[in-house]
Amino acid sequence: MTDALLTLFPSASVYHLGIFREKVSLQPVEYYSKLPPQPTVDLVFLLDPLIATGGTAVAALNMITDWGVPIAKIKLLSVLSSEDGLKHVQKEFPDLEIWVAAVDPQLTAAGLIFPGLGDTGDRLFNTLKE
């Protein structure tokens, strides 16, 4: 998603937040932040390919608002979301602008979007368990 957005905004600054969802508790775990000490941007496009439970999106939004960017200056972009995940994000950030290409109706017991696309990290880093 980053490369696609950079074709539209080639001079945009790119900062990375590393957050994964712990597979048993389904809670977000932060492992990396490349945000400078003070905000250096006027607008943030937060890219999250899949919003399943909404936990990692909410964690990232909290990191960005704690950094000093007001929610009105953040747009969340996603390829696929579950209905529950969107509701979770909207409950925590009701004024957030969200753009999602498609919404699937449910989550599995493991917190995956159903029917969904599978785990994005597993697909990107070839960590699928057969």
C-alpha positions as CSV (number, residue, x, y, z in Angstrom):
1,M,0.0,0.0,0.0
2,T,2.9,2.3,0.7
3,D,4.3,2.2,-2.8
4,A,0.8,2.9,-4.3
5,L,0.3,5.9,-2.1
6,L,3.8,7.2,-2.9
7,T,2.9,7.2,-6.6
8,L,0.1,9.7,-5.6
9,F,2.2,11.7,-3.1
10,P,5.9,11.2,-4.1
11,S,7.3,13.7,-1.6
12,A,5.4,12.3,1.4
13,S,7.3,11.3,4.5
14,V,7.0,7.6,5.4
15,Y,7.1,6.5,9.0
16,H,6.7,2.9,10.2
17,L,4.9,1.5,13.2
18,G,5.4,-2.1,13.9
19,I,2.4,-3.7,15.7
20,F,1.3,-7.3,15.5
21,R,-1.6,-9.1,17.0
22,E,-0.7,-11.7,19.6
23,K,-2.3,-14.9,18.3
24,V,-3.8,-16.2,21.7
25,S,-5.0,-13.0,23.4
26,L,-5.6,-11.2,20.1
27,Q,-4.2,-8.0,21.7
28,P,-1.9,-5.6,19.8
29,V,1.8,-5.7,20.6
30,E,4.1,-2.8,19.6
31,Y,7.6,-3.8,18.5
32,Y,8.8,-0.8,16.5
33,S,8.2,2.9,16.0
34,K,10.0,5.2,13.6
35,L,8.2,8.4,14.6
36,P,10.5,11.4,15.2
37,P,10.1,13.1,18.6
38,Q,7.7,15.8,17.2
39,P,5.1,15.5,14.4
40,T,6.6,16.7,11.1
41,V,3.5,16.2,9.0
42,D,0.1,18.0,8.5
43,L,-1.8,14.9,7.4
44,V,-1.4,11.2,8.2
45,F,-2.5,8.4,6.0
46,L,-2.5,5.3,8.2
47,L,-2.2,2.2,6.1
48,D,-3.5,-1.0,7.5
49,P,-4.1,-3.7,4.9
50,L,-6.5,-5.8,7.0
51,I,-8.7,-4.7,9.9
52,A,-9.9,-7.8,11.6
53,T,-10.6,-7.1,15.3
54,G,-9.5,-3.4,14.9
55,G,-7.0,-3.8,17.8
56,T,-3.9,-3.0,15.9
57,A,-5.5,-0.1,14.0
58,V,-6.7,1.4,17.4
59,A,-3.2,0.9,18.8
60,A,-1.6,2.7,15.8
61,L,-4.1,5.5,16.1
62,N,-3.4,5.9,19.8
63,M,0.4,6.1,18.9
64,I,-0.2,8.8,16.3
65,T,-2.6,10.9,18.4
66,D,-0.2,10.6,21.4
67,W,2.5,11.8,19.0
68,G,0.5,15.0,18.6
69,V,-1.5,14.6,15.4
70,P,-5.2,15.4,15.9
71,I,-7.7,12.7,14.7
72,A,-9.1,15.2,12.2
73,K,-5.7,15.1,10.4
74,I,-5.6,11.2,10.1
75,K,-7.2,9.0,7.4
76,L,-7.2,5.3,7.9
77,L,-6.9,3.3,4.6
78,S,-7.5,-0.4,4.4
79,V,-8.0,-3.1,1.8
80,L,-10.3,-5.4,3.8
81,S,-12.1,-5.2,7.1
82,S,-14.5,-7.1,9.2
83,E,-17.7,-5.4,10.4
84,D,-16.7,-5.9,14.0
85,G,-13.2,-4.4,13.4
86,L,-14.7,-1.3,11.8
87,K,-17.2,-0.9,14.7
88,H,-14.3,-1.2,17.2
89,V,-12.3,1.5,15.4
90,Q,-15.3,3.8,15.0
91,K,-16.3,3.3,18.7
92,E,-12.8,4.4,19.8
93,F,-12.4,7.2,17.2
94,P,-15.9,8.3,16.0
95,D,-14.6,11.3,14.1
96,L,-12.0,9.3,12.1
97,E,-12.2,9.2,8.3
98,I,-11.9,5.6,7.2
99,W,-11.6,4.3,3.6
100,V,-12.0,0.5,3.1
101,A,-12.2,-1.3,-0.2
102,A,-14.3,-4.2,1.1
103,V,-16.0,-5.4,4.3
104,D,-16.5,-9.0,5.2
105,P,-19.3,-9.9,7.6
106,Q,-17.6,-11.9,10.3
107,L,-14.5,-13.1,12.2
108,T,-13.4,-16.6,13.0
109,A,-12.8,-17.8,16.6
110,A,-9.1,-17.1,15.9
111,G,-9.9,-13.4,15.1
112,L,-9.4,-13.7,11.3
113,I,-11.6,-12.0,8.8
114,F,-14.0,-14.5,7.2
115,P,-13.9,-15.4,4.4
116,G,-11.0,-12.9,4.2
117,L,-7.6,-13.2,2.6
118,G,-5.5,-14.9,5.2
119,D,-2.9,-13.3,7.5
120,T,-1.1,-10.4,5.7
121,G,2.1,-10.9,7.6
122,D,2.2,-14.6,6.8
123,R,1.6,-13.8,3.1
124,L,4.3,-11.0,3.0
125,F,6.9,-12.9,4.9
126,N,6.1,-16.5,3.9
127,T,5.4,-17.7,7.4
128,L,2.3,-19.8,6.6
129,K,2.0,-22.9,8.6
130,E,0.8,-25.8,6.5
